[in-house]
Amino acid sequence: MRVAIIQFASASIHIGASLEILHNESSENDSFYCYWGNSTSYPGRMSANYESFSNHFPPRLRRLVQEAAPDVILNSKVQSDTEWVELRLRAFMAQMEKITFMYELISLNYDSISPGSALANELTTLLKNRNIDFKKNRKIIEILIRSYLEVYQSTNKFLESNNIKKLYVFNGRFLHERAVWDASKLQHIETILFET
């Protein structure tokens, strides 16, 4: 069986937990380790407790991952098709023109993709307000939807091309976790989400 870990956050507790799971899973399975946190259009929050990584595996992290699973396949970049993302982004932004209240975000749907719940959560967290002026915040909404779509499509492509059967997702922005969850559930892949 092929197993993958998608890691968004870079706190040592997340990395430690993911390495332990990787070690256990790789003894019987082909394993993949994806570090996608900083390669999204809307990177995760950083704090004093987090280590900042660039879009590639830092040598120290690479060593730790390979010690946990010597045959692991590494992936460090969200890879989506720009045309695919732009087409859906335009469709969602057109739908946003008709939205006035937060609860209406649930109606966002295009091509069986529904980012409304993730968008509502991220906007409320980011703006600290449920009564949002959607027109005034159009730019941030566009960035959030773009980032969701990039992660959603990247997840789909990654899962399909590598024939993944089991997926672990580690702590990132809810927007990105939800994009991975939505894509993996569409493909009926066992998905385990770690959120702190």
C-alpha positions in Angstrom: 0.0 0.0 0.0 1.2 3.5 -0.7 1.0 6.0 2.2 1.6 9.8 2.2 2.0 12.5 4.7 1.2 16.1 3.8 2.8 18.5 6.3 1.7 22.1 6.3 3.0 23.4 9.6 6.6 23.5 10.6 6.4 23.4 14.4 8.7 20.8 15.8 5.8 18.9 17.5 4.1 18.4 14.1 7.4 17.3 12.5 8.1 14.9 15.3 4.7 13.3 15.2 4.8 13.0 11.4 8.2 11.4 11.5 7.0 8.8 14.0 4.0 7.9 11.9 6.2 7.9 8.8 8.6 5.5 10.4 5.8 3.1 11.5 4.0 3.2 8.2 7.1 2.8 6.0 8.1 -0.5 7.5 5.2 -2.1 5.5 4.3 0.5 2.8 5.8 2.7 0.2 5.8 6.2 1.7 5.8 9.8 0.6 6.5 12.9 2.6 5.2 16.2 1.3 6.1 19.5 2.9 3.8 22.0 1.4 3.4 24.7 4.0 5.3 27.5 2.4 4.6 26.8 -1.3 0.9 27.9 -1.1 -0.4 31.2 -2.3 -1.4 31.9 1.3 1.4 30.4 3.6 0.6 29.4 7.1 1.0 31.6 10.1 4.5 31.7 11.7 5.2 32.4 15.3 8.1 32.2 17.7 7.5 28.5 18.1 7.7 27.8 14.4 10.7 27.2 12.2 10.6 28.9 8.9 11.3 26.7 5.9 11.6 27.7 2.2 10.0 25.9 -0.7 12.4 23.0 -0.6 13.4 20.5 2.0 16.0 22.0 4.3 19.0 19.7 4.7 18.2 19.0 8.4 14.6 18.1 7.7 15.6 15.9 4.7 18.0 14.0 7.0 15.3 13.5 9.7 12.7 12.3 7.2 15.2 9.9 5.5 16.3 8.6 8.9 12.6 7.8 9.7 12.1 6.1 6.3 15.2 5.6 4.1 13.2 4.9 1.0 10.7 7.8 1.4 9.9 9.9 -1.6 10.1 13.6 -0.9 7.8 16.3 -2.3 8.2 20.0 -1.3 6.0 22.0 -3.6 2.3 22.5 -4.3 2.0 21.9 -8.0 -1.2 23.0 -9.7 -2.2 23.9 -13.2 -2.6 27.7 -13.5 -5.3 27.5 -16.2 -7.3 25.0 -14.1 -7.1 27.2 -11.1 -7.9 30.5 -12.9 -11.0 29.1 -14.6 -12.5 28.0 -11.2 -11.3 31.1 -9.4 -13.2 33.3 -12.0 -16.3 31.2 -11.5 -16.1 31.5 -7.7 -15.4 35.2 -7.8 -18.5 35.7 -10.0 -20.6 33.8 -7.5 -19.1 36.0 -4.7 -20.8 39.0 -6.3 -24.1 37.7 -5.1 -23.0 36.9 -1.5 -23.8 39.2 1.3 -23.8 37.1 4.5 -21.3 34.6 5.8 -23.8 31.7 5.8 -24.3 32.1 2.0 -20.7 31.0 1.4 -22.0 27.4 1.8 -23.6 27.9 -1.7 -20.3 28.3 -3.4 -20.0 25.4 -5.8 -18.3 24.8 -9.2 -17.3 21.6 -10.8 -18.3 19.7 -7.6 -15.8 21.9 -5.6 -17.2 23.6 -2.6 -14.7 25.8 -0.7 -17.4 27.8 1.2 -16.9 26.3 4.7 -13.1 26.6 4.5 -13.4 30.2 3.2 -15.9 31.1 6.0 -13.6 29.7 8.7 -10.5 31.4 7.3 -12.2 34.7 6.9 -13.6 34.7 10.4 -10.2 33.7 11.8 -8.3 36.3 9.8 -10.7 39.3 10.1 -11.9 38.4 13.6 -15.5 39.3 12.5 -18.4 37.3 11.2 -20.0 40.4 9.6 -17.7 40.9 6.7 -18.0 43.4 3.9 -17.3 40.9 1.0 -16.8 43.6 -1.6 -14.3 45.5 0.6 -12.4 42.2 1.3 -12.5 41.0 -2.3 -8.7 40.8 -2.7 -8.1 38.6 0.4 -11.1 36.4 -0.6 -9.5 35.9 -4.1 -6.2 34.9 -2.5 -7.9 32.5 -0.1 -9.9 30.8 -2.9 -6.9 30.6 -5.2 -4.8 29.0 -2.4 -7.6 26.5 -1.7 -7.9 25.6 -5.4 -4.1 25.2 -5.8 -3.9 22.8 -2.8 -7.1 21.0 -3.9 -5.8 20.3 -7.4 -2.3 19.5 -6.3 -3.7 17.0 -3.9 -5.8 15.4 -6.6 -2.9 15.1 -9.0 -0.5 13.9 -6.3 -2.9 11.2 -5.0 -3.8 10.0 -8.5 -0.3 9.9 -10.0 1.1 8.1 -6.9 -1.8 5.7 -6.3 -2.0 6.8 -2.6 -4.3 4.7 -0.4 -3.8 6.3 3.0 -3.1 9.9 3.7 -2.1 11.8 6.9 -2.5 15.6 6.9 -0.7 17.8 9.5 -1.7 21.1 10.9 -1.9 24.0 8.5 -4.3 26.7 7.7 -7.8 25.2 7.9 -8.3 26.3 4.3 -5.5 24.0 3.2 -6.4 21.1 5.4 -9.9 21.3 4.1 -8.7 21.4 0.5 -6.7 18.2 1.0 -9.6 16.6 2.9 -12.1 17.5 0.2 -9.9 16.2 -2.6 -9.0 13.0 -0.8 -12.5 12.2 0.2 -13.6 12.6 -3.4 -11.2 9.8 -4.3 -12.4 7.7 -1.3 -8.9 7.7 0.3 -8.5 7.0 4.0 -7.5 10.4 5.4 -6.4 11.1 8.9 -6.1 14.7 10.0 -3.9 15.9 12.8 -4.8 19.4 14.1 -3.4 21.0 17.3 
